[in-house]
Amino acid sequence: MATAIDALEATTNALVDITEKLKLAQQTTEEMFISSPDDNEDSQDNISE
């Protein structure tokens, strides 16, 4: 019984770590897309001139 509880605790801790990493990855991706349109607009302006 104790082994099963230890396994569940380890799994829970691993899921918490994975969730935190996914949140950080999502934030990084959102920042890339937020800054990307500005970069693209500048590039298009430079090409049209």
Backbone bond lengths (Angstrom), bond angles and torsions (degrees), N, CA, C in turn:
res aa  C-N    CA-C-N  psi(-1)  N-CA   C-N-CA  omega(-1)  CA-C   N-CA-C  phi
1 M - - - 1.459 - - 1.530 110.76 -
2 A 1.325 116.00 -42.96 1.464 119.65 179.94 1.524 110.63 -63.92
3 T 1.326 116.25 -35.46 1.465 119.82 179.37 1.522 110.74 -64.75
4 A 1.315 117.26 -40.28 1.467 121.08 178.54 1.522 110.34 -64.88
5 I 1.309 117.09 -40.49 1.467 120.66 179.13 1.521 110.01 -65.96
6 D 1.336 116.83 -41.93 1.465 120.43 177.55 1.525 110.72 -61.66
7 A 1.320 116.29 -40.85 1.462 120.19 179.18 1.524 110.87 -64.92
8 L 1.321 117.38 -41.35 1.464 120.85 178.08 1.522 111.53 -65.02
9 E 1.319 117.06 -39.87 1.465 120.47 178.08 1.526 110.71 -64.80
10 A 1.322 116.47 -42.54 1.463 120.15 178.78 1.524 110.61 -64.12
11 T 1.327 116.40 -40.74 1.460 120.59 178.47 1.523 110.75 -64.68
12 T 1.315 116.47 -42.69 1.467 120.89 178.63 1.519 110.75 -61.58
13 N 1.328 116.76 -44.74 1.466 120.31 178.99 1.524 111.18 -63.24
14 A 1.318 116.75 -39.68 1.459 120.14 178.43 1.525 110.72 -64.75
15 L 1.328 116.70 -40.74 1.463 120.25 178.42 1.523 111.69 -65.01
16 V 1.313 117.35 -37.07 1.465 121.11 176.93 1.524 109.51 -63.17
17 D 1.329 116.96 -45.04 1.466 120.56 178.75 1.520 111.22 -61.68
18 I 1.328 116.71 -44.58 1.468 120.91 179.62 1.522 110.41 -62.94
19 T 1.329 117.11 -42.09 1.466 121.14 179.63 1.520 110.94 -61.47
20 E 1.326 117.19 -42.72 1.463 120.59 178.92 1.527 110.92 -63.65
21 K 1.331 116.62 -41.50 1.467 120.15 178.88 1.526 111.02 -65.53
22 L 1.330 117.04 -39.13 1.463 120.35 178.39 1.523 111.67 -66.12
23 K 1.324 117.38 -38.70 1.467 120.54 177.50 1.525 110.25 -63.08
24 L 1.331 116.95 -42.46 1.458 120.75 178.48 1.524 110.59 -64.58
25 A 1.324 116.69 -41.59 1.464 120.39 178.28 1.522 110.91 -63.79
26 Q 1.327 117.35 -39.18 1.462 120.97 178.51 1.521 110.59 -64.52
27 Q 1.331 116.94 -43.27 1.465 120.23 178.97 1.525 110.57 -62.00
28 T 1.324 116.13 -43.27 1.461 120.47 180.00 1.519 110.55 -62.66
29 T 1.326 116.36 -43.16 1.465 120.71 179.50 1.520 110.81 -64.50
30 E 1.330 117.14 -43.10 1.466 120.16 178.76 1.525 110.78 -62.13
31 E 1.327 117.29 -40.74 1.462 120.40 178.37 1.526 110.92 -63.14
32 M 1.325 116.64 -37.40 1.464 120.06 178.42 1.522 110.31 -63.85
33 F 1.328 117.33 -43.52 1.459 120.30 -178.28 1.522 111.85 -73.37
34 I 1.322 116.93 -31.32 1.464 119.82 178.36 1.525 109.89 -68.50
35 S 1.316 117.83 -40.73 1.461 120.80 -178.71 1.524 111.43 -81.76
36 S 1.311 118.27 -20.96 1.462 122.03 -176.59 1.528 113.92 -63.91
37 P 1.332 120.54 -46.13 1.476 119.21 -179.81 1.526 112.59 -59.57
38 D 1.310 118.63 -36.87 1.459 120.83 177.77 1.522 110.41 -62.70
39 D 1.321 115.81 -43.16 1.459 119.66 179.34 1.521 110.37 -64.82
40 N 1.327 117.13 -41.55 1.464 120.62 -179.28 1.521 111.59 -66.46
41 E 1.325 117.03 -38.94 1.466 119.74 179.26 1.522 110.28 -64.05
42 D 1.317 117.00 -40.51 1.456 120.31 178.48 1.523 110.14 -63.46
43 S 1.321 116.26 -42.00 1.459 119.84 -179.66 1.521 110.74 -64.62
44 Q 1.330 117.39 -42.38 1.461 120.43 179.97 1.520 110.63 -65.71
45 D 1.323 117.32 -38.06 1.460 120.26 177.99 1.520 110.57 -63.51
46 N 1.317 116.23 -40.46 1.458 119.74 -179.00 1.523 111.11 -68.19
47 I 1.329 117.34 -35.51 1.461 120.68 -179.68 1.525 110.27 -70.04
48 S 1.322 117.64 -39.82 1.461 120.60 -175.86 1.525 112.30 -72.77
49 E 1.319 117.52 -20.47 1.465 119.36 -177.61 1.472 112.63 -83.60
